[in-house]
Amino acid sequence: MIDWRKWRHVTKLDPDKPITPKDVAAIVDSGTDAIMLSGTQNITRENVASLADMLKDYDIPKVLEPSNTDGLREDVDFLFVPSVLNTDVAFWFMGAHRIWVQNFRIDWEKVVPEAYIVLNPKSAVARVTKAKTDILPKEAAAYAECADRFFHFPIVYVEYSGTYGDPEVVKAIRERLHGSILYYGGGINSRERALEMSRYASTIVVGNLVYEPGGIEKLKETIVK
């Protein structure tokens, strides 16, 4: 039985970005707790399948975080399904999810809902979801507490997506959580940053780093347990 609640480090791979089987093998062997297949743009059945095929022979836990229904697959351990809290566009909080539930047969044992707080205005996810990123730390913390106390989301995910976030914001969010697990993603490219965010987030997510020159070696430095 895989307990995702105990993960401290997750590596996020984007199906829309090129990667070699050799690099995938190195990432699997890096010490990361799980691999997440996730992207915002140009996610297709074909590119998700290509990435999933590279991972299929490894025992490492695999998570699919779908941005649409095109890349949905059953050969993963979990579906982490995001709802964006800080947007006025209801489609990204519940509308897309209703369509999914209405039209697909779902293995609910694999589904883990995520409450996303998107805080990088330049990120693709912020643009697509029209996230309100210019919020105060106390507002971000209130969103997180609503996710935890009102809606009982298993995960609150602070997403800075490509840029390093404000540790004080992450700290403020952590202090308001009671039951939800706090994930942090964005700009972790060194051990120092990994250690800093790990003080507040239960799980850190590293993604863009692996696509940079020498990134997989740097990835190993971010693994804090």
Secondary structure as UniProt FT lines:
FT   HELIX           4..6
FT   STRAND          9..13
FT   TURN            15..16
FT   HELIX           21..28
FT   TURN            29..31
FT   STRAND          34..38
FT   HELIX           45..55
FT   TURN            56..57
FT   STRAND          62..65
FT   TURN            70..71
FT   STRAND          78..84
FT   HELIX           90..92
FT   TURN            93..94
FT   HELIX           95..103
FT   HELIX           108..110
FT   STRAND          111..118
FT   TURN            121..122
FT   HELIX           124..129
FT   HELIX           137..145
FT   HELIX           146..150
FT   STRAND          155..159
FT   TURN            161..162
FT   HELIX           167..176
FT   STRAND          181..185
FT   HELIX           191..198
FT   TURN            199..200
FT   STRAND          203..206
FT   HELIX           208..211
FT   TURN            213..214
FT   HELIX           215..221
//
